[in-house]
Amino acid sequence: MRVAFTGAVEGSHIALKALIKAGRAPALVLTLPQNNSARHSDFIDLTPPAEAAGCAVHYTTDINAPATLDALAAVRPDLSLVIGWSQVCRKPFRDVARHGTIGFHPAALPRLRGRGVIPWTILRNERVTGSTLFWLDDGVDSGPILVQRLFPVATGETARSLYDKHTSNLAEMIVHAVALVESGRAPRTVQDQSQASYCARRTAEDGLIDWNAPAEAVLRLIRAVGEPYPGAYTWYKQDHIRIDKAVKLGNSDRFIGLVGQVQAHTEGAFIVLCGDGECIEVLDWVSSSGKRPPIHRKLGMLETAP
């Protein structure tokens, strides 16, 4: 069976390698040119594994452009896979492959359709999520489900740990899905539209920490938008500080100060007071100034705007 593959992110890379390892190298890989890599914080160049496996590669910034459709039609695919692509695939693209087009979504569809799903899963404190392969249709993440794998969201889940769970599932599910399609036994389970919910797009600016929020909410934001995403951040005067790891501090009531104020320094870390009177201890961060904040030992304010 001839497969066409579209993607440009870390999850795409993992899925593509799984197909190649299973002896199902795509006839064509559609991907972003490297000079457009800024579109995705988790961009990965698919060219090396694709070319090593003998796949044709076509670069595009528009999945629905005539040139892209021509490249896809030229390989006469039986099935198209779209794994990690930010544009809606319109009907002319979806209909090129005779069996149709399959997409991947890191949620238990029909819940949490849309964008920024992994951060939203953590921010909403979801207890269960799922990895879903589904048939693309005219809607957004609304097509019939082919394969879905549910699993619990762990306490303390981070964007990275949740991303890795989804991509681990994907590596197994994608090979199984192609085999199902080839055998003629691929399910098309219609989604219950009454259970659908929709995630709004997130930007890097949405990682700005509001120190007036409770400590648990601040910690959840740090976990939700960290690597492979741009991260949670704050300001120390004109210094942009991305916070990668923090924990809740016990006995916070011994610190008396202003919300957002650095209360104390520990070995290799610093303590900040949050809006509910609880403190967090910042353990890992990156400063735009190249210095390790706070810049000096005098207590200062972590401002929420430059």
C-alpha positions in Angstrom: 0.0 0.0 0.0 1.4 3.4 -1.0 1.3 5.9 1.8 1.9 9.7 1.8 3.0 11.3 5.0 2.7 15.0 6.1 4.3 16.5 9.2 7.0 18.8 10.6 7.3 18.3 14.3 8.9 15.9 16.9 5.8 13.7 16.9 5.9 13.5 13.0 9.5 12.4 13.2 8.7 9.6 15.7 5.7 8.4 13.6 7.7 8.5 10.4 10.6 6.4 11.9 8.1 3.9 13.2 6.6 3.4 9.8 10.1 3.1 8.2 11.1 0.6 10.9 8.0 -1.5 10.2 8.8 -1.7 6.5 6.1 0.9 5.6 8.2 3.8 4.4 6.0 6.4 2.7 6.2 7.0 -1.0 6.2 10.8 -0.3 6.9 13.0 2.7 5.4 16.5 2.7 7.1 18.8 5.2 8.1 22.4 5.9 11.3 23.8 4.6 13.8 24.5 7.3 13.5 28.3 6.9 9.9 28.0 8.1 10.9 26.1 11.2 9.8 28.9 13.5 6.2 27.9 12.9 6.6 25.1 15.5 8.5 25.1 18.8 8.9 21.4 18.3 10.0 21.5 14.6 12.1 18.6 13.4 13.6 18.3 9.9 12.1 15.1 8.4 14.5 15.1 5.4 17.3 12.9 6.8 15.1 9.9 7.8 12.9 10.3 4.7 15.8 10.4 2.2 17.6 7.6 4.0 14.5 5.4 3.6 14.1 6.3 -0.1 11.1 8.5 0.3 10.5 11.4 -2.0 10.4 14.7 -0.2 8.3 17.8 -1.1 8.6 21.0 0.8 5.5 23.2 1.3 4.1 25.9 3.5 0.6 25.4 2.2 -0.8 21.9 2.3 -3.7 22.9 0.0 -1.6 24.7 -2.7 -1.9 23.4 -6.2 1.8 22.5 -6.3 1.3 20.4 -3.1 -1.7 18.6 -4.6 0.2 17.9 -7.8 3.1 16.4 -5.8 0.7 14.3 -3.8 -1.2 13.1 -6.8 2.0 12.2 -8.6 2.7 9.3 -6.2 -0.9 7.9 -6.4 -1.2 7.2 -2.7 -3.7 4.7 -1.2 -3.6 6.5 2.1 -2.5 9.9 3.4 -1.3 10.5 7.0 -1.2 14.0 8.5 0.8 13.9 11.7 1.8 17.3 13.2 0.6 19.9 10.7 -1.0 23.2 11.7 -3.2 23.8 8.6 -6.7 22.4 7.9 -6.5 19.9 5.0 -9.3 20.8 2.6 -11.3 18.2 0.6 -9.1 18.3 -2.6 -6.1 17.3 -0.5 -8.0 14.7 1.6 -9.5 13.0 -1.5 -6.3 12.4 -3.4 -5.6 9.1 -1.6 -8.2 6.5 -2.5 -8.7 5.4 1.1 -8.8 8.9 2.5 -6.7 10.9 5.0 -5.9 10.1 8.7 -4.9 12.7 11.3 -3.6 12.4 14.9 -4.9 14.4 17.9 -3.4 14.2 21.4 -6.7 14.1 23.2 -9.6 11.7 23.8 -11.8 13.0 20.9 -14.4 14.4 20.8 -13.1 16.2 23.9 -10.5 18.9 23.6 -10.5 19.5 19.9 -8.4 22.4 18.5 -5.0 23.8 19.3 -2.6 23.8 22.3 -4.2 20.5 23.5 -1.3 19.2 25.7 -1.0 22.5 27.7 -4.8 22.8 28.0 -5.0 19.2 29.3 -2.7 20.1 32.2 -4.1 23.5 32.8 -7.6 22.1 33.1 -6.4 19.4 35.4 -7.9 16.7 33.2 -7.8 13.2 34.9 -7.9 11.1 31.7 -6.7 11.9 28.1 -6.2 9.9 25.0 -4.2 9.5 21.8 -6.5 9.5 18.7 -6.1 8.6 15.1 -9.1 9.7 13.1 -10.4 10.3 9.5 -10.1 13.9 8.5 -13.3 15.6 7.3 -14.6 19.1 6.8 -14.6 20.0 10.5 -11.8 20.5 13.0 -10.8 17.2 14.7 -14.4 16.0 14.1 -14.0 13.0 11.7 -14.7 9.4 12.6 -12.3 7.7 15.0 -10.0 4.9 13.7 -8.0 4.1 16.8 -8.0 5.7 20.2 -5.9 4.8 23.3 -7.0 6.3 26.7 -4.7 6.7 29.6 -4.6 8.7 33.0 -3.0 12.1 33.3 -0.4 11.7 36.1 -0.2 13.9 39.1 2.6 16.4 38.4 2.4 15.7 34.6 4.5 18.1 32.5 4.2 19.1 28.9 7.2 17.0 28.1 6.0 13.9 29.9 2.6 14.1 28.4 4.0 14.8 24.9 6.2 11.7 25.2 3.3 9.5 26.3 1.3 10.6 23.2 4.2 10.1 20.8 5.0 6.6 22.3 1.3 5.7 21.7 1.5 7.2 18.2 4.5 5.1 17.2 2.6 2.0 17.9 -0.9 3.2 16.7 0.3 4.5 13.3 1.7 1.2 12.2 -1.4 -0.6 13.4 -3.7 1.9 11.7 -2.0 1.4 8.3 -2.3 -2.3 8.6 -6.1 -2.0 9.4 -6.6 0.2 6.4 -4.7 -2.2 4.2 -6.8 -5.1 5.4 -10.1 -3.3 4.8 -10.9 -3.5 8.6 -10.3 0.1 9.6 -13.0 1.4 11.9 -14.9 4.7 11.3 -16.5 5.3 14.6 -18.6 8.5 14.5 -17.8 11.0 17.2 -20.5 12.0 19.6 -20.7 15.7 18.7 -22.7 16.5 21.9 -19.5 15.7 23.9 -17.2 17.9 21.9 -15.2 20.7 23.5 -12.8 23.1 21.9 -9.3 24.4 22.9 -8.3 27.9 21.8 -5.0 28.6 20.2 -2.2 29.4 22.6 0.8 31.7 21.9 4.2 32.2 23.7 2.7 35.3 25.4 0.2 33.1 27.2 3.0 31.7 29.3 3.3 35.0 31.3 3.0 34.2 35.0 0.5 36.0 37.1 1.9 36.0 40.5 -1.5 37.0 42.0 -2.7 33.5 41.1 -2.5 30.7 43.8 0.8 28.8 44.0 -0.8 25.6 42.6 -2.0 27.5 39.5 1.5 29.0 38.9 3.1 25.6 39.2 0.5 24.1 36.8 1.2 26.8 34.2 5.0 26.1 34.5 4.4 22.4 33.9 1.8 22.9 31.2 3.8 25.2 28.8 7.3 24.0 29.3 9.5 22.1 26.9 8.8 21.3 24.1 6.8 24.6 24.2 8.1 28.1 24.8 7.7 28.0 28.6 6.3 30.0 31.5 8.1 33.3 32.1 8.2 36.5 34.2 10.3 39.7 34.3 12.9 41.0 36.7 13.1 44.6 35.7 14.1 44.3 32.0 15.3 40.7 32.4 13.1 38.0 30.8 13.2 34.9 33.0 11.8 31.6 31.7 11.0 29.3 34.6 11.4 25.6 33.7 11.0 23.9 37.1 9.6 24.9 40.4 8.0 23.2 43.5 5.7 24.3 46.2 7.4 25.3 49.4 6.4 24.0 52.8 5.9 26.3 55.7 5.3 29.3 53.4 3.7 31.2 56.2 7.2 32.1 57.6 7.6 34.4 54.7 6.0 37.8 54.9 6.2 40.0 51.8 4.5 41.3 48.6 3.0 39.1 46.0 5.6 38.3 43.3 8.5 39.3 45.6 11.6 37.2 45.9 11.5 36.2 49.5 14.8 34.3 49.9 17.6 32.5 48.2 18.4 28.8 48.6 21.3 27.0 47.1 20.9 27.3 43.4 17.3 28.5 43.7 15.0 31.3 44.9 11.6 31.6 46.5 8.7 33.7 45.3 5.4 34.6 47.1 2.2 33.9 45.2 -1.2 35.4 45.5 -2.6 32.9 48.0 0.2 33.5 50.5 1.9 30.3 49.5 5.5 30.3 48.1 7.1 28.4 45.2 10.8 27.5 45.0 12.2 28.1 41.5 14.8 25.4 40.8 15.5 25.8 37.1 15.3 28.9 34.9 16.9 30.8 32.0 17.6 34.5 32.1 17.8 36.7 29.1 20.6 38.7 30.7 22.8 35.6 30.9 23.0 36.1 34.7 21.4 33.8 37.3 18.5 35.8 38.9 17.9 37.5 41.2 20.7 39.7 39.9 21.8 40.6 43.4 21.0 39.4 46.9 18.7 42.3 47.7 15.1 41.2 47.5 13.4 42.5 44.3 10.2 42.2 42.5 9.5 39.8 39.7 7.4 42.1 37.5 4.7 40.7 35.2 5.5 43.2 32.5 8.8 44.7 31.3 
